[in-house]
Amino acid sequence: MSTKVKEKARKIWRFIKWTFLFLFIFQLFYILLLKWVDPPFTLTQLGSLFSGYGLKRDYVPMKDVSSYARLSFIAAEDQLFPDHNGFDWKSINKAMEYNKRKPNRIKGASTISQQVAKNVFLWQGRSWFRKGMEVYFTFMIELLWGKNRIMEMYLNVSEMGPGIFGIEAAAQNYFKKPAKRLTRQEAAMIASCMPNPKKFTVKPLSRYVANRYPWVMRQMVFLQNDPDIQKILQ
């Protein structure tokens, strides 16, 4: 190999190395920044806007969200949220076994933390690369943000209807009131649409949400006095 080729290869390697170092530092800074600052946009929000669903959102602090809303999403989506480190391994194993038996009917097992990692930093999809990135960002937000910030971010960036992002926009759109005034039933109805908020609608009330929200309300009663959950509801 000639000297010129070797020199060119070294320059390319230095460029790649410094590019990766810059990207690592930038994403670490961005993760830390979002511990206190709401994201200006997410890829999912942009996708909703450009695909014709629109974009309705209004970020609010946790103090402006009904405790029923917080409890309803824990009950519906991730009952072990206060206790796990970002991953519910038992549910993941069950989902993997289910997907092996029925490959045409994919079942997920994402925790609230994983959903935040996906919704804030990544894009929708099921590729192994995206799942690997999701694991990384889930680990980082669990390490750097803590449960209350993760829950606050989840309630602000999650899609809760076609083009409707966050609990404040959902409360205003469905019940004409701020998220702080949501009742137990209203919160349970919104949380029940989460498996597929474009398909399982709150208004008009889809059959799936109508059947699911009473179950969510019962789970809320079972969970509401748990000391670890109480820390998130206060």
ZIWOZI-V465427 format. One record per backbone hydrogen bond with DSSP energy under -0.5 kcal/mol. NH is the residue of the N-H (numbers start at 1). CO is the residue of the C=O. Records with the same first field share a line. If there is no record, write none. Layout:
# ZIWOZI-V465427
NH->CO + CO
This chain:
# ZIWOZI-V465427
6->2
7->3
8->4
9->5
10->6
11->7
12->8
13->9
14->10
15->11
16->12
17->13
18->14
19->15
20->16
21->17
22->18
23->19
24->20
25->21
26->22
27->23
28->24
29->25
30->26
31->27
32->28
33->29
34->30
35->32
36->33
37->33
46->42
47->43
48->44
49->45
50->46
51->47
52->49
53->48
54->48
56->163
57->55
58->165
64->61
65->62
66->179
69->66
70->66
71->67
72->68
73->69
74->70
75->71
76->72
77->73
78->73 + 74
81->78
83->80
84->80
85->87
89->87
92->88
93->89
94->90
95->91
96->92
97->93
98->94
99->95
100->96
101->97
102->98
105->102
115->111
116->112
117->113
118->114
119->115
120->116
121->117
122->117 + 118
131->127
132->128
133->129
134->130
135->131
136->132
137->133
138->134
139->135
140->136
141->137
142->138
143->139
144->140
145->141
146->141
150->146
151->147
152->148
153->149
154->150
155->151
156->152 + 153
157->153
158->154
160->164
162->197
163->161
164->161
165->56 + 163
166->158 + 164
167->155
170->166
171->167
172->168
173->169
174->170
175->171
176->172
177->171
181->178
182->179
187->183
188->184
189->185
190->186
191->187
192->188
193->190
194->191
196->193
197->194
199->196
200->196
201->199
206->201 + 204
210->206
211->207
212->208
213->209
215->212
216->212
217->213
218->214
219->215
220->216
221->217
222->218
223->219
224->220
226->223
230->226
231->227
232->228 + 229
233->229
234->230
